[in-house]
């Protein structure tokens, strides 16, 4: 998962999904696929009718569930909360008694007489509080949308499973308007048009329940572009409600990014098709608010603000989608038994989020400098930002203990550190391996070796992974893992930068218009309902040039009134400002209105930066070149 932090004050970086199931006894009389259907032409009050026909059972009692947790989100989603009017129907068409065990579970007795199950599904987008980040609603890219022009079908929100039948085949029929564009990587096995030609039912096939959860769909007024990147077919589906952006306008960005990723990965086996589903949020009360992405084996669902400028959206797509695509390395090719045999309602978690999310985020950052998408200075700025943000969290917490207990307090509050310190752990391992091998081996080669040893169908034993990595590499990694990954000793990054002729020092650094040195330069007053600049604004060159003072209240930005309620959306837009943008900001300074009408210029501040050591040796420079350019 990736939950991109746009404005550190108000929003939460982005998600993963890999899964398999243990063999279980089959409780059906035949091995025909479980037949399921979603009727998008029968929507009533934002609720979609679903029918589940499992075939004839041979046991007296069966249990049906919607997922409590889905892979990669590391939080409770409780998709059963969005189910209404749950019915079990016998072969005579009569309702059968149903016992609801908990939020996500229904038990049906006399199951030999069960013909089918029906229920209605509410979507999650229009009831979000904060996109599922730390709240009771699913993270937006894992959620569902039911509206007239767009349907985000994360199928784990619509289709459930019987405890003993997760390995059974599934057939899914989706009925929708013939006018809709529909995209899905799930195997299409046919379609049927209604007699009046208004609707089309498309049939899909899944080899097991995991493939239902692992293959999202998007239906509606979509814009779709298909193109090849090497031997991978890329399908980019974009929903922009106001047609602000299009798949065509993003195609070149995605193409260059994924071409660079494939070059960086080299001979790591990929997928023949990769789907990118981009939902652009309008920013209304009933719009999704959890911006980021959820990764699947061969696709990703992305949610971002529609109001973003073209350049800012392209930059976010590079950061977000590249992270998700790199998940084909881990956990797709390298994962533990907790991932391989994932339990949707009573999950256990691996100790190795430093690898699943951290190393993935590190790859998504490093490949950009390796492939020339950014220069070294920009790469170092991103690394410095991760150091600063990681230190705002609990820097003295065992990463393996946090990972294994990620749903529990206090560890769940530290989850976002997997994208900060987790990536930095990957960086340190990379530099150590480059040092030990005289530049020839790094963390990418390690992941390739682990991928060759395991692969997507063979999980590793969670408690043995670090021992295996040390055996495959160098004793210095043992010391690092014991102290900083298993142990709780904060990392002295200067030690690692020293190896490559760098250091952390004071310098003039580029600053954001809302976030500086990893800290927001605005704050909120809950009693007055206002947002104001803090003392830190006096260190931001752009705002100083505009005459902004500490405690100035921000009344409006580009004509939109700023309140605590809409601060998430408005300040995200400010976060994404680029140089050369015409802006108007109205302030309240002790009752006096101050109007700033200007064109943005690059903001600067004085802060910590990663800089080259004046006495860096040729050997250190050579090791840096091997680290940054592979």
N, C-alpha and C positions, 0 to 999 in steps of 0.2 A: 504494500500500500504506500501511497505517497500523499501527504496532506500538505500541500504547498503553503508556506507562510507568506502571505502578502503584506499584511500589517500586523506586526507582532502583538499589538495591543488587543486586537479584536478578532483575529481569526487564527485558526489553527494552521507539513509538507507531504508524498502521496501513496498505493496499496498492492497486495499479492494474493494469489490464489492458486494453490496446488493441492491436489487431493487424490486419494485413492481409497479403496475400501477392502476390508478383510472379507474372505469368503464366509458366507453364512448359509445356513440351511434354508432351502426354498420352501415357502408355505403355500405355494400355488399348485393347483392340479395340473396346469400346463405351463409351458415355457414361453407363451406368447408375450409380446411386449406389453407393459403397462400402458394403457391408452389414456392420454390426457388431452385436455383442450382448454384454450383461452379464447373467449368470444369478445372481441373488441368492438363488435357491432351491437352488443347487448349492454353497453355501459349504462348504468343507472346511478346518478348521484356520485359520479367518480368511482364507481365500483365495477370491477370486471368479473363476470361469471366464469368459474373454473369447474371442470368436471374431471374426476379421476375414476377410471374403470380398470381395476387391477386384475380382472379375471377371477376365477372361482378359487376361494380359499379352502384349504384342507384342515385348518385349525379353528378352534372355537373363538379365540379372541385375538384381535390384531390391534396394533398401535400405529397411528399415523401422526407424523410430525412435520412442522415447518422449522427451519433452522433457527436455533437460538444464537449461534455464532457462525459466521462464515469465514473462510480462510483469508488471511491477510489484513483483516480489519482490527484484530486484537482488541475487540470490544464486543459487548453484548448488543445484538440488534433486535432479537425477539420478533421475528417476522410473523409469528402467530398472533401478535397484537393487532394485525391489520386484516384479520380474517373475520368475516361476519356471516351469519346465517348458515353455519356448518350443518350439513345433513348427511346422514347415511341412509341409503335407499335399498330395499331388498328387491328380489326378482319379481315380486308382485307389484312393485311401484309404491310400497308403503314405507313411511319413515321408520327407522329403527332407533332404539335407544342408543345414545352416545354419552360417554362420560368424559368430560374435559378434565384431564389430569393436572395440567398446568398451562401456562400461557401459550405454549407451542405444541401441546400434546393432546390427542384425542384417542380414547380407547373404545373399541366397538366389540360388543359381545355377539354371540351367535353369528360369527363372521362367515360361516359356510353359506349363509343366506344373503351376504352382502353383494349387491350388484354394482353399486357405484357410490361415490361421494361427490357432493356438490357444495360449493361455498362461493362467497363474494370476496374479492380482494380490494381493499382500500390502498391507494398509493401513499408514498411517504413524502414526496417532495413538498406538497402543499401544507404540511403540518410541521415542517422542520423548525427548530428553534435556533440551532447553530450548526446545521449540517451533520449532526450526529457526533461532533467532536465533544466528548465529555458529557453528552446529553443522552436522552432516552430514545432518540430517533437514529436510524442507520446513517452512517456517513454517506453523503449524497451520491458518490459514484457507485455505491453498493445498493442504493435505494431504487424506488420505482416511480414512474410517472405515468399518469392516466389523464390525458387532456385531449381536446378535440383534434389538435394538429400534431401531437407527438406522444409516443408511447415508449418509455424506457423500460424494456423488459429484462431486468435482472431476474432470471427465472427462479432463483432461490426465494424470491418474494411471492411467487405465484404457485409453484409446484413443490409439493412436499414428498415425503417418502415413508414407506412402511419399514419398521425396524429391521425386518429380516430380508428385505428385498432391495437393498441399495445396489446390489450387483446385477439386478434384472435390467433388461433392455426397456427403453421408453420410446413411445411414439407420441409426438406432440402435434396437435392441430391448432393453428392460430388463424382465426377468422377475422378479417378486417376489410375495410373499404377497398374496392378495386383501384381507387385513385392513389392509395398510399404507396410510397416507396418503402421497401422492407429489406433490411440487411441482417444477415446472421451467418456465422461460419458453421453452425450446426448443419449436419447433412440434410439436404432437401431431398425428399423422396417423392415429391409430386404436389400438385395443386388442383383445386376444383373451383370452378366459377359458379356462382348461384344462378338460378334460372333467369333472374332479372338482370344479370350481369353487373350488379352493384357491389357484390362482395366476392372475395376470393379466400378460400381456405387453403393455407399452405401447410403441408405435412413435413415434419422433421423427425429424424431418428437419432437416438442417443444410446450408446452401448451400455450405459449404467447411469445411476443418479448423479455421479460426479460430473458427467458430461452435460447434464442439465444445468448444474450450477456454474459450470466453467464456460458456458457459451451464451453470453448476453445477446440480446437482439434490440434493434431500434426500428420502429415503424412510424410512418407519418409523412409530413411534408419535409423530406430530407433532401440534402444536397450531397451527392456521392461521387467520389473520384476513385478510380482504380488505376494502379500503376505497378510496374515491376521494379524491385530493388534486387539486382542479382537474380537469384532463383526464388525470391519471396514475392508473392503477390500481396500488395498493400491495398486494403480497402478502407478509405477514409470517409466516414459518414458524419455530416455536420448538421445540427439543428440550430439555426439562428432565428428566433421567433420574429425579429424585425429585419431579417436579411442584411444585418450589418456585416457579417463575415460569411465566407463560403468555403466549400471544400477546394474549389479551384484556387482561391486566394492563398490557401495554406499548403497547397500541394508541393510547391517548390521547397518550402521550409522543411516539410516532413521528408521529402525525397532526399535532400542533402543530408539531413540528420541521420536517417536510417542507412544511407549509403556509407556514411562515416562510421556508424556503429558496426556494420557488417565488416568493414575493413579492419576496424580495431579488434573485433572478436576473432577474426581469422577463421581457423578451421573448426570452431565450436559449432556443432550441429544446430541448425535453426529449424524453422517451421516453413512449410510451403506457402502458408497464407497467414497474414496478420491483420486483424481488424482494429481500427481506431474509431470509437464512437465518441464524438464530441458534442456535449450538450452545453449551449451557451445560455446562462441564466439572465433573465431580465432584471433581477434585483427587486422584484415586487415581494409583498408579504408572503405570497404563496409560492415563491420561487425557491429553488434549492440554494443553500448557503454554504455548504461544505465543499470548498473548491479544492480540487486535486484529482486523483485518479485511483481506480482499483484495477489491479493487474489480474489477468487470467493467463492460462498457458499460451494461448494464441491470439489474445486480444486485450484491449484495455478500454474502460469507460472513463471518460474525462469530463469534469464539470468545471467551467470557468465563467467569469462574468462576460456578458455580451458587450458591455460598455468599454472593454479594453481597446486601446488603440491597436492598429494592425501590427506594429513593431513589437509592442508589449505582449500581444497574444502569441506572436511567433516565438518570442523568447521563452515564454512560459511553456509552450508546447515542446520546445527543445528540452527544457529542464524536466518537465513532467513525463512526457511520453518516452524519452530516452531511459529514464529510470525504470519505467514499467517494462520496456522491451528487454532491458538487461536482466530482468527476472528469468529469462529463458536459461540463464546460467544457474542461478539459485533463486528460488527453490525448485525450478523445473528439473534441472539435471543433478543438483546436489541438495538433498533434503533428508531429514530424519524420519524416524518412524512416526513421530507425532504428526508430521505433515502427511506422510504417505497413508496413514490409517486415521484420517481426521474424523473426529466425532463431532457432528454439528450441534449436539445438545449438551454434551459433557466433555468439552475438549481439554486435552492437556497440551502444554506448549513447550516447544524446544528451548534450550538454553542459548540458542545461537542467532538471536535477532541481530547481533553485531554483523553476522554474515548475510542473512536473508535480506535485511533492509539496509544495513550499514555499508557492506561491500557493494551492494547494488547501487546505492546512492554515490559511493565513491567512484565507481565506474562511470556513472552518468555525469560526474563532474570532470574526471580525468580525461575521458575520451575526447572532450571538447578541445583541450589544449593539445593532446596527442595528435588529433586530426586537423588542427589549425582552425577550428571554429571560433576559438578565442585565443588571445595572446597570454603570455605567462603572467603578466600583471593582473589581468582579469581573473585568471585561475587562482592566483595567490589571494586576491581579494575575497573570492568565494570561500577559500579555506579559512582565512582569517575570520570571516563572518561566522563560520561553523564553530570555530574555537570560542568566539565571544558568546554565541547563543548557548553552546554546551555548558558554559560556566554560569549561565543564569539558572541552570537546572542543578540537580544534585550530582555534583562531579565526583563524589565519594561514595558511589553505590556500585556494588558488584553488577556488571552487565549480565552475567549468566543468571544470577538470582533474579534480577529484574525481568529478564526475558521469560523465565520459567513461571513467574507469578504475575504476568502482565495484566491480568484481569482484576487483581487485588490491590487494595491500598496498602502501602503508599506507592507501589510500583507502577500502577496504571497511570499515575500523574506524570511519570517520567518517560512515558512511551515515545513522545516526540523526539527525545534525545537519540533515538536510533538513527535519525537522519542527520544529526549533528555529530555527536561523539562516536556513533557507530561508524559513520563515514571516516572519521579521523582515526579510528582503530584500524580500518582498512588501509589508510595512508601509511600509518606507522609500520604495519606488517610489510607493506610494499617496499618502503625504504630499507627496512631491515634485510629483506630478501635481496634487494639490489646490492646492498653493501656486502653481504656474505658471498654473493655469487659474482662479484666484480661487475655487476650491472646486467648479467645475463638472465636472471630469474626475478620475477615479481609476483604480485598476488594474482594477476591474470593467468600466468602459467600454472600457479598452484590450483586455481579453480578449474583449469583445463584438465589437470592431472586427477583431481577429485571427480570431475565429470566423467572421465574415462574409466575410473575405478567403479563408480556407482551408476550414474545415469538415471533417467526418469523412472525406471521400474525397480530400482534397488535402493532402498533407504539405508542410511548409516545409523549406527547406534549412537544416540545422543551423547551419552557420557564418555564415548571413546573418541569423538571427533578431534578434540584438541590434541590428544596423544598421537593420533594418526598424522595430524598436520605437522607436529614437531618431528615425528619419525621421518616424514617426507622432506623436511626442510633442515632447520638448524637449531642448535641448543638455545640461541639467543631468543628465539620465539617462545620457548618454554618460560623463560624469565619474564618476557613481556606479558604473556597470557596470565601467568600466576599473579603478577603484580597489578595489571590494569584491566583485565577482562574478567577473570575469576575473582581476583582481589579487588579492593576498593581504593587503591592508591591513584590519585589524579595523575594524568600524563603530563610530563614536562615536555611540551612540544619543541622547545628550543633544542633539546638533545638530538632530536631527529632532524631538525632543520640544519643543525651544525654539520651533520654528515654530508649534506648536499650544498654546503657553502652558503646557507641562508641564516637569517636571524630575525627575531621579532623586535622592531624598534619603532620609535616615534617618527611619523612622516605625514605629509599632506596626502590625504586619501579622499577618494570620491565618496560623496555622501548621498543618501536618499533624501527625498523631500519629507519623509514621515518617520523614517527609521535610520538611526545613526549609531555606528559602532555596536550594532546589535540591540540597541535600546530605542524605544519610541520617544519622539520629542513632543508628543502630546499626551494629555491625560484627560480623565473625565471627572465631572463633579455630579454624582448621582442625585444630590439634593436639588441642585439647580437645573439638572438635565443638560449640562453644557460640556463642550469639549474645548480645551484650552492648550496653548503652547506652554511647555515647561521651560526651565532655565536652560536646558540643552539647546534650545533654538538659537541662543546667542553664539553657539559654536558652529552654526550652519551658514555657510557663506551666502547661499541664495536668499534665505529669509532675512539675514542681516542686511543685505543690500536692499531689501524691500522695506526696511525699517521696522520689522516685527520685533515685539518685545515679549519678555516672559509674562505669562498670565493673560495675554491677549486671547479672548474667546473667539473661536471660529464660528461665525454666523452662517456663512454659506460658501459653497465651492462651485464655481461655474453655474451660478443661479439656483443651485439646490440647497435648501436649508439643511443644516447639519444638526442632527439630534442624536441622543444616545441610541435611539431605536434604529436609525439608518447609518450609524457611524461605520458599521462593518463594510457596507457597500461603498460609501463615499470615500472613506480613507483608503480602501483598497485601490480605488481609482487614482488617488493622489500618489499612492505607493508606486504605481506603474507609470507615472509621468516620465517623459523623456525630454531632453533638451529640444527647444524649438517649438514647444506647445504654447499656444495662447491661452492664458488662464485668467480668471477673475475670482478673487477671494475677498470676502467681506469680514471684517473683524469688529469686535466690540471691545474698546479699551476704556474702561471706567465710564461707560455710558456714551462714549463718542464712537461713531461709526467710522472705520478706516477702510477704504477701498483700495485693494491692490489689483491693478490691471496691467499685466505684463506678459512677456514671453519667457518661458523657462530657460535657464542656462544651467550648466552642470554645477551642482553643489559640491562643496569641499568642506572638510573639517580636518582637524589635527587629531590623529589617533594612532593606535597600534597597527602596524603593517608588517608584512613579511618582505624583507628586503635582502639584497645580496650583501654578504660580509665583505668588507674592504680587503681582507686578507685571505679570501677564498682561494684554495689551492686548485691546481689543474685537476687533481684527482677528484676533489669535491665537485668541481664543475662538470667533469665527465660523468660522475655518478648522478648529478642532477639531470643531465641530458638523457641518460638511460631511464631515469624515473619518469620524466615528462614525455619522452618521445619513444619509449619502449625499445 
